[in-house]
C-alpha cells in the first residue's frame, strides 16, 4: 500500500483458509493501515506484529525513492515474527522498482497482468526460500523428533568415529586443549541436532541422545558413557536447543 492507504498489490496463498480470507481480505487490511497512517506512522515505523488469535499480521513502512510504502503479511500465528518480517524484506528488495512503476502517482495504482505475474513469481520464489525444508515434519517438535533423532545419530557416529579414530590419536596436546576440542566436537553435535530438526526442544533432545548413544559404536563402556551423558551430552543438548531456536526463528512453518 502507498502512504495514502491505496492497495497496490496483494497475493493470496492458494491453500489459505477461505473463511479467514473473508475476515482479513486485502481491502480491509488497507483500511486498517490507513487508520494507522492517520494516527501517525512515525510512532510505529519499525516492523510490528499483531496476533489476532487465529492469524498474525506483521507490517512495516519503508521509504522507496522518497516515497513511503506499507508492507503487510498475514500468516499463521505459529510462524516466527523474524521469519515473516524477513519474507517481507526480501520481497521489498526484489520488487521495489516494480512497485514504483505500479504506483507512479500517490493514491493511484495501475497493475498490468504481466507485472502481476512477475510479482507473483517473486513471492513464490521467496516463499520457497524462506520456508524450511520438509515443513510438514519440521514445523512441530513432536513430528520433528522421530525424524531428527536417527539422522542426527547416524551423522554423529560418523563424526565421532572420525574424531576418535583419526584426529585425537594423531595429535599430542595438553589435557586442557583436548577438553577444548571435545567441547567443540560435542558442540558440533548440538548444531547438527538443531539444524536437522529446526526446532528448539527437538534439537536439544536429538543432540543429547546422539551424543550419549554414539559412543557405543566405538566400544566405550557403560561407565564412560555415563560420564559423557552427564557432561558432554548436556552441552550438546544446550547447543542443540539454542541453534534449533535460531533456525526456527529464521524459517516459516506450516500449521500443526
JOJOUR-V329900 format. One record per backbone hydrogen bond with DSSP energy under -0.5 kcal/mol. NH is the residue of the N-H (numbers start at 1). CO is the residue of the C=O. Records with the same first field share a line. If there is no record, write none. Layout:
BEGIN
NH: CO / CO
END
This chain:
BEGIN
2: 6
3: 68
5: 2
16: 13
21: 17
22: 18
23: 19
24: 20
28: 25
29: 25
30: 26
31: 27
32: 28
33: 29
34: 30
35: 31
36: 32
37: 33
38: 34
39: 35
40: 36
41: 37
43: 40
44: 40 / 41
45: 42
48: 59
50: 57
52: 50 / 55
54: 52
56: 75
57: 50
58: 56 / 73
59: 48
60: 71
61: 45
62: 69
64: 62 / 67
67: 64
69: 62
70: 1
71: 60
73: 58
75: 56 / 73
79: 76
84: 80
85: 81
86: 82
87: 83
88: 84
89: 85
90: 86
91: 87
92: 88
93: 89
94: 90
95: 91
96: 92
99: 95
100: 96
101: 97
102: 98
103: 99
104: 101 / 102
105: 108
108: 105
110: 102
112: 110
116: 112
117: 113
118: 114
119: 115
120: 116
121: 117
122: 118
123: 119
124: 120
125: 121
126: 122
127: 123
128: 124
129: 125
130: 126
131: 127
132: 252
135: 132
137: 134
138: 134
139: 135
140: 137
144: 140
145: 141
146: 142
147: 143
148: 144
149: 145
151: 147
152: 148
153: 149
154: 150
155: 151
156: 152
157: 153
158: 154
159: 155
160: 156
161: 157
162: 158
163: 159
164: 160
165: 161
166: 162
167: 162
168: 163
170: 166
171: 167 / 168
173: 171
178: 174
179: 175
180: 176
181: 177
182: 178
183: 179
184: 180
185: 181
186: 182
187: 183
188: 184
189: 185
190: 186
191: 187
192: 188
193: 189
194: 190
195: 191
196: 192
197: 193
198: 194
203: 199
204: 200
205: 201
206: 202
207: 203
208: 204
209: 205
210: 206
211: 207
212: 208
213: 209
214: 210
216: 213
217: 214
218: 215
219: 216
220: 215
225: 221
226: 222
227: 223
228: 224
229: 225
230: 226
231: 228
233: 228
235: 231
236: 232
237: 233
238: 234
239: 235
240: 236
241: 237
242: 238
243: 239
244: 240
245: 241
246: 242
247: 243
248: 244
249: 245
250: 246 / 247
251: 247 / 248
252: 130
END
